[in-house]
Amino acid sequence: MLNGKVIVVTGAASGIGAQTARELKLQGARVIGVDRNAVVENVDDFYRADLCDPASIDRLVQALPKHIDGLCNIAGLPPTAPATQVLKVNVLGLKKLTLDLIDTNLADGASITHLASLAGIGWPDSVDTIKAFESVDFSTVDAFCQNHGIEGSRSYFFSKEYLVVWTHMNRWTWRERGIRMNCVSPGPVDTPILADFIQTLGERAEEDMRVMDRPASPSDIAPIVAFLQSDGAAWLRGANITADGGMSSMLTLARHGLA
Ligand SMILES: NC(=O)c1ccc[n+]([C@@H]2O[C@H](COP(=O)([O-])OP(=O)(O)OC[C@H]3O[C@@H](n4cnc5c(N)ncnc54)[C@H](O)[C@@H]3O)[C@@H](O)[C@H]2O)c1
């Protein structure tokens, strides 16, 4: 299905990124892994980069091939990481890498897929903060967090709210080049950072697990990312695909008194 496509996967060293690299290769893609940690499996090529450092992203973009058919932005930090680091990796690094690759490396018709989260479901309640974040960069993110009370685990939730909105907004920004952008929003997934989410959610985590029966496994999520990279997903633009064992359906109905 992905024969002949060159696809970059960030976060390829672990969890959902590692499984996505494996799935893309199984489907015939040439996979280029990117991570701050070394990747030895599932990739044809690997580039080490730190996505919270703009200079590292500049070097990565320079080094990557000049014809790339797809970008899967999967690297991310959990809610237990420092607030500004979370925004740098989950949003600012992701945006910089994406926009820079669009400028110089992405082919016409390329597909961009972000790993958002069920944590982004509350974005309609954060519209003013999301608008204010639009102009924030690596040098102003500390001040932004202070001015808008983004601290502790809120940073993770806000990072995913922003990412869902950014995806919707850029559904067809690069229309004349046929470059499209979508995201996937899992609920809890059994990866090394699942414990961070359980710690952050406290008792709510137990309730969530009852609704879902079990956390997802990375192999529940990777095929969805792979599908978004395929030509079969050409009509999906700015979509946020929920993959959460029914959690978002339940939360949305509950919010409107229908649960
Ligand atoms: N696990 C879950 O429950 C869950 C749920 C919803 C969404 N997500 C999202 O899925 C994505 C993948 O998470 P995961 O669960 O596979 O976690 P993980 O910790 O297994 O993988 C994250 C990867 O990102 C890399 N990374 C982190 N910071 C980086 C940086 N500065 N530069 C380069 N690479 C960096 C890590 O080295 C790691 O390989 C994240 O964006 C996460 O927010 C996870």
The ligand as an SDF file (V2000), in Angstrom:
LIG
                    3D

 44 48  0  0  0  0  0  0  0  0999 V2000
    1.0250    6.4080   25.5130 N   0  0  0  0  0  0  0  0  0  0  0  0
   -0.1380    7.0240   25.5730 C   0  0  0  0  0  0  0  0  0  0  0  0
   -0.9780    6.7220   26.4420 O   0  0  0  0  0  0  0  0  0  0  0  0
   -0.4730    8.1140   24.5930 C   0  0  0  0  0  0  0  0  0  0  0  0
   -1.8060    8.5160   24.4690 C   0  0  0  0  0  0  0  0  0  0  0  0
   -2.1410    9.5260   23.5580 C   0  0  0  0  0  0  0  0  0  0  0  0
   -1.1470   10.1110   22.8010 C   0  0  0  0  0  0  0  0  0  0  0  0
    0.1460    9.7120   22.9580 N   0  0  0  0  0  0  0  0  0  0  0  0
    1.1530   10.3970   22.1410 C   0  0  0  0  0  0  0  0  0  0  0  0
    1.8140    9.4530   21.3410 O   0  0  0  0  0  0  0  0  0  0  0  0
    3.1240    9.9260   21.0370 C   0  0  0  0  0  0  0  0  0  0  0  0
    4.1170    8.8000   21.2810 C   0  0  0  0  0  0  0  0  0  0  0  0
    4.0870    8.4760   22.6600 O   0  0  0  0  0  0  0  0  0  0  0  0
    4.4690    7.0220   23.2290 P   0  0  0  0  0  0  0  0  0  0  0  0
    3.3900    6.6540   24.1390 O   0  0  0  0  0  0  0  0  0  0  0  0
    4.8820    6.1350   22.1350 O   0  0  0  0  0  0  0  0  0  0  0  0
    5.7200    7.4340   24.1410 O   0  0  0  0  0  0  0  0  0  0  0  0
    7.2380    6.8960   24.1940 P   0  0  0  0  0  0  0  0  0  0  0  0
    7.8590    7.5790   25.3490 O   0  0  0  0  0  0  0  0  0  0  0  0
    7.2520    5.4090   24.1260 O   0  0  0  0  0  0  0  0  0  0  0  0
    7.8380    7.4760   22.8250 O   0  0  0  0  0  0  0  0  0  0  0  0
    8.1020    8.8320   22.6600 C   0  0  0  0  0  0  0  0  0  0  0  0
    9.3380    8.9700   21.8040 C   0  0  0  0  0  0  0  0  0  0  0  0
    9.5620   10.3710   21.6000 O   0  0  0  0  0  0  0  0  0  0  0  0
   10.9490   10.6060   21.7140 C   0  0  0  0  0  0  0  0  0  0  0  0
   11.2250   11.9830   22.1240 N   0  0  0  0  0  0  0  0  0  0  0  0
   10.8220   12.5930   23.2540 C   0  0  0  0  0  0  0  0  0  0  0  0
   11.3600   13.8280   23.3160 N   0  0  0  0  0  0  0  0  0  0  0  0
   12.1080   13.9970   22.2020 C   0  0  0  0  0  0  0  0  0  0  0  0
   12.9260   15.0470   21.7050 C   0  0  0  0  0  0  0  0  0  0  0  0
   13.1290   16.1780   22.4120 N   0  0  0  0  0  0  0  0  0  0  0  0
   13.5270   14.8780   20.5180 N   0  0  0  0  0  0  0  0  0  0  0  0
   13.3940   13.7090   19.8120 C   0  0  0  0  0  0  0  0  0  0  0  0
   12.6480   12.6730   20.2560 N   0  0  0  0  0  0  0  0  0  0  0  0
   12.0160   12.8140   21.4300 C   0  0  0  0  0  0  0  0  0  0  0  0
   11.4040    9.6250   22.8130 C   0  0  0  0  0  0  0  0  0  0  0  0
   12.8130    9.4110   22.8090 O   0  0  0  0  0  0  0  0  0  0  0  0
   10.5960    8.3910   22.4820 C   0  0  0  0  0  0  0  0  0  0  0  0
   11.2930    7.5360   21.5920 O   0  0  0  0  0  0  0  0  0  0  0  0
    3.3450   11.1510   21.9190 C   0  0  0  0  0  0  0  0  0  0  0  0
    3.1630   12.3090   21.1360 O   0  0  0  0  0  0  0  0  0  0  0  0
    2.2550   11.0310   22.9590 C   0  0  0  0  0  0  0  0  0  0  0  0
    1.8510   12.2870   23.4560 O   0  0  0  0  0  0  0  0  0  0  0  0
    0.5110    8.7240   23.8180 C   0  0  0  0  0  0  0  0  0  0  0  0
  1  2  1  0
  2  3  2  0
  2  4  1  0
  4  5  1  0
  4 44  2  0
  5  6  2  0
  6  7  1  0
  7  8  2  0
  8  9  1  0
  8 44  1  0
  9 10  1  0
  9 42  1  0
 10 11  1  0
 11 12  1  0
 11 40  1  0
 12 13  1  0
 13 14  1  0
 14 15  2  0
 14 16  1  0
 14 17  1  0
 17 18  1  0
 18 19  2  0
 18 20  1  0
 18 21  1  0
 21 22  1  0
 22 23  1  0
 23 24  1  0
 23 38  1  0
 24 25  1  0
 25 26  1  0
 25 36  1  0
 26 27  1  0
 26 35  1  0
 27 28  2  0
 28 29  1  0
 29 30  1  0
 29 35  2  0
 30 31  1  0
 30 32  2  0
 32 33  1  0
 33 34  2  0
 34 35  1  0
 36 37  1  0
 36 38  1  0
 38 39  1  0
 40 41  1  0
 40 42  1  0
 42 43  1  0
M  CHG  2   8   1  16  -1
M  END
$$$$
